[in-house]
Each structure stands twice: as C-alpha cells, then as structure tokens.
Amino acid sequence: MTSVHPSADVGSQVQLGEGVEIGPRCEIDGPVTLGDGVRVLGNVYLRGPLTIGANTIIYPFTCIGFPGQDVKFKPGDPTPGVVVGENCTLREHVTIHAATKPERPTTIGNRVFMMVNTHVGHDAVVGNDVIMVNNSCLAGHTVVYDKVTLSGLSAVHQFCRVGRFAFIGGGAVASCDVPPFATLSVRNIIGSINVVGMRRHGFDNAEITAIRRAYRLGFHGKSLARAPLLELLDGMAADSKAVAELAEFVRTAKRPLCRMPRKSVDSEVSMDALTAL
C-alpha cells in the first residue's frame, strides 16, 4: 500500500509504484517515477526528470535531480535528468545532479550504496554494486564501472573512468583513468592490485597471477607507452579474461592512465601471502 505523509509535497506529474512510502516534509516535483517499494524517509528533495528503481531507500536531506554545477548550463535548459537503479541505498545528504547533455541522464546502477554526504556530478555514470563511502565525490562526466569501492574523502576528476573492481583508498584523488582491478593509494598512483576484491568475487589464482604480471610489466616505474602497452596486454589476453578486460580499458582510454611506482606494495607481496588472504 502506497503511503504519503500529509506534510509531503508531491507534484501532479509524479508517478508512484506499489508500496511506495514518502515521509514528512519531502518535496517531489516534475516528471518523477518511483518504482515499487521505494522508501523516501523524510526531508528529501527530488526533481524530475527522474526515475528511481524498485526498493531503493532514500534517507533525509538527500537531493536528486537539481541542475549540475556547470556554468554553461542555464536554468530552464533541457535535461534528461537522473536515473537511479533498483535496491540502492542513498544515505543522508547525498547529492546527484541532473545531466547537462541530451545524450543520457546521470545514471546510478543497481545495488549502489552511497553513504553520508557523497556526491555524483552531472552526466556521470555509475555501474552496479558500487560503494561510495562518506564524503567521496564523482565529478561531472565520470564513468565508474561495476563493483568499484570509493573510500572516504576520495575524489574522481571530471571525464575520468574507474575500471571494474578498482578500489580507491581514503583521501586518494584520481585525475587519470583508474584501470580495472587496481588499488589507488595516493593521487594517480596504483599501490597494488585489489586481490581481496578479486578473491571475494571468484577470481582464481591463475587470473590473479596474470593480472599482477600484466601490471608489473606494463605499469611499473617508467611504464610502457600506450601502443607497446596494448601490444603486451593483447599478447597476454588470450590466457586471461581479466587481462583482456584490462587491455580493452586501455584501448578505449581518452585520458592518461594511473601508474605504479618503481616499488609498490604489490611488487613486494609473494603469492604465498596472497593465497593466505
């Protein structure tokens, strides 16, 4: 049964699915669609165009669909808005800004967990099963692939991509593309491979060994230029789906790639130690 608190302001264009709950002092305006089982707890501000998938829960003082922080975008300019997937958790003070370009809305995937005070900028695309820890921020036009973790106070520069299974450490900043399976320790520096995340999601020792070797040969120190790096990765990709994914990420990169220092945490960890994780 759908429930709307008497103090909530719900516009005439808003469409509510079955079992939607809207708490006190919420303001929902414009072409907004809330899927079945969506819960909007209170003091939430939603602006259309906006679609929110089933069973997503939105905590107080979250704002979704307001104009992006782009000086070129003027009030009243058309926008495709925001799309949020199913089974997401958006904690207090989350902000997600509307797209400024007509090609696609700002997009949040399924099962995304955005913790307190996290921000997704205009025209960004966030994949499935992404975790954004308190005060982490994505600038406009960023692309975050599936199963990425952004630790507290981390930030990603506009137009950058973060590859699948990457882990951005607390306070780290990415102004270059972060390749898949990498752990970013400080600004644009890959400290290690996300072995723990890979193991949790079923990658075997052979795949982990292959991706570590690819990073060691291609990203350490005075790492290879783009063309020889791709040649190296393509040569290894036939025996490893993870390396093939890394190669495709490099191939489609439009920005510089994060790199590893000459000596990194990962280079000093033995496979025996990794097996024990």
N, C-alpha and C positions, 0 to 999 in steps of 0.2 A: 504494500500500500504506500503510495506516494504521500510525503508529509512536508508541508511548507510552513515554517513558523510565521505567525501573524506579522511580525516586525520585518520580515524579509521583503525586499522589493524585487519582484520578478516580472520582467517585461513581457509584452504581448507576443513577441517573436520566439520566446524561449520554449523549447520542447523538452518535456521530462519523460524519461522512461519509467518502467515499473519499479516501485520500491525506492525511488529517489527520496533522499532526506535533505532538506535545506534548513539550516539552523538560523538563529536570530541574527538580525541586522546584516544579512547578506544582501548584496546588490548585484543582480544579474540582468544584463541588458543586451539587446541586439539579437542577431541570429545565433543563438546558443542551443546546442543539443547535448543533454546529459543522458548517458546510457543507463541501462537498468542497474539499480543498486548503487548508484553514485551517492556519496555522502559529502555534503558541504557543511562543515560543522558550525560555522558562525563567523561573522565579520569578514567574509570573503567577498572579493570584488572580481566579477567575471564580465568580460566584454567580447561580443561577437564581432566577426565570425569566429566561432569556437565550437569544437566538438570534443567531448570528454567521454572516453570509453567506459564500459561497464565496470562496476565495482571499484572504481577509483575513489580514494578518500582524500579530501582536501581540508587542511587544518586552518585555524584562524589566521587572518591578516595576510593570506595569500592573494596575490593579484595576477590575473592571467588575461592576456589579450589587449593590454594597453599599447599605445604606439611605441615602436622601437626608439632607442636612443641614437637617432641618426639625424643630423642637422638637415640632410637633404629631404627627409620625409616630412611633409607638412600635414597638419590636422585636416582631415577630410580626404586625404589621398586614399585611393582604393587599396585594400589589403586582403589577401586570402586568410589572414588571421592565424589561428593556432589549432593544432590537432594534438590531443593527448590520448594515449592508448588506454588499454584495459588494465585493471589491477595495479594501478600506480598508487604510490603514497607520496603526497606533497605536504610536507610539514610546514610549521609556522613561518610566515614571512617569505615564502617562495615567490619569485617573480619570473614570469615567462612572457616575453614581449612578442607582439604580432609581427608577421613578416612585412617587409617593405617592398619586396619584389613580387610580381604576379605569378612566378613560375610554381611556387609551392608554399604552403603555410609553414610557419615554425612548427616543428614536429617532435613530439616526445613519444617513444615507443611503448611497448607493453612492459609491465612489471618494473617500472623505473622507480627508484627510491630517491627522492630529493629531500635532503634533511634541511634543518633550520637555516634560513637566510641564504639559500642557494639561488643562483640566477642563470637563466638561459636567455641569451640575447636574440634579437630579431633574425629570422631566416636560418636559425640553427636547426640541425637535425640530430636527434639523439636516438640511438638504437634501443634494442630490447635489453632488459636486465642490467641496466646501468645504475650505479650507485654514485650519488653526489653527496659527499659529507659536508658538514656545516661550513658555510661561507665559501664554498667553491663556486667558481664563475666560468661560464662559457660566453665568449664574446660573439658578436654577430657573424653569421655565415659559417660557424664552425660545424664540423661533422664528427660525431662520436659514434663509433661502431659498437656492436653488441658486447655486453659483459665487461665493460670498462669500469674501473673504480677511480674516482677523483677524490683524493683525500682532502681534509680540511684546509681551507685557505689557499688551495691551488687555483690556477687560472690558465685558460687557454686563449691565445690571441685570435683575433678575427681571421677567418678563412683557413684556419688550421684544421687538420684532421687528427683524430686519435684512433689508432687501429684496434682491432678486436683483442680482448684480453689484456690490453695495456693497463698499467697501474701507475697513476701519478701521485707521488708522495706528498706529504703535508707541506704546504707552502711552496711547492715547485711551480714553475711557470713554463709553459710551452709556447714559444713563438715560432717554432718549426713543427712539421708533422711528426707525430709520435708513432713509430711503426708498431705493428701488432706484436703482442707478447712481451713488450718492453716495460721495464720499470723506470720511471723518470725520477731521479733523486734530487737534482737541482735544475736550474734553468737550462733547458735543452740538452741535458746530459743524461744519457742512459746509464744507470748504475748497475743493472743486472737484468736477467730475464725473469718474467713472472712465473717461476717454476711452481710455486704453491697454487696459483690460479689454474695453471695448465693441468696439474695433477688432480685438482678438485673436479675438473671437467673431463677427465678420462683420457688425457694425452698420455701415451706410454713413454717408456724410457727412450725408445728409438726416436720418436718425434722430438722429445726434449733435447736429446743429444744433437739432432740435426739442426734445430733452431739455434742452439748455443754455438754450434760450429759456424753457422751462417753469420751470426752476429760477430763472432770472433774474427773471422776472415774478412768481413765486409764493412764493419762499423768501428773497429778499434783504432784509436790513435789517428794517424794520417790515413784515414779510410779512403776507400776507392771512390773515384768519380762515378757519376750516375751510369754511364754506359758500361764500364767494366764491372760495376756492382751488379747490374742486371744480368750480364753475361755469367757471372759467378752464380747468382741465385738461380737463374734458369737451368744451369747445369746441375744444380742440386735438387731442383724441384721435382724431378721425376720420381725420386725416392721418398719425398716428404710432402704431405699436404700442407703442413704448417709453413714450410719454406716456400711452397708455391703461393700461398696466401701472402707471405711477406714480399715475394717478387712482384705480385700484382699490385700491392700497395705502393711499392717503389715506382713501378711503371706509370701509375696514374697520379703521382705526386706533382703538384704545381708549386710547392714551396720547398725550401730546404728541409732536410731530414735531421732529426736529433741524432747525435752520435755518442759513441762510448769513448772515455778517456783511454790513454795508453794502458793504464792499470785500473781495472774496475773490480768491484766486489765479485762480479760473476766470474771473472777470469781466475780468481783465486779459490773458487769453491770446487771441490772434487765431486765426481759423480757419486762416490760413496756417501758423501754428505747430502747430496741431493736426494738419493734414494731413501735416506732416513727421514726426509720431510714428510 
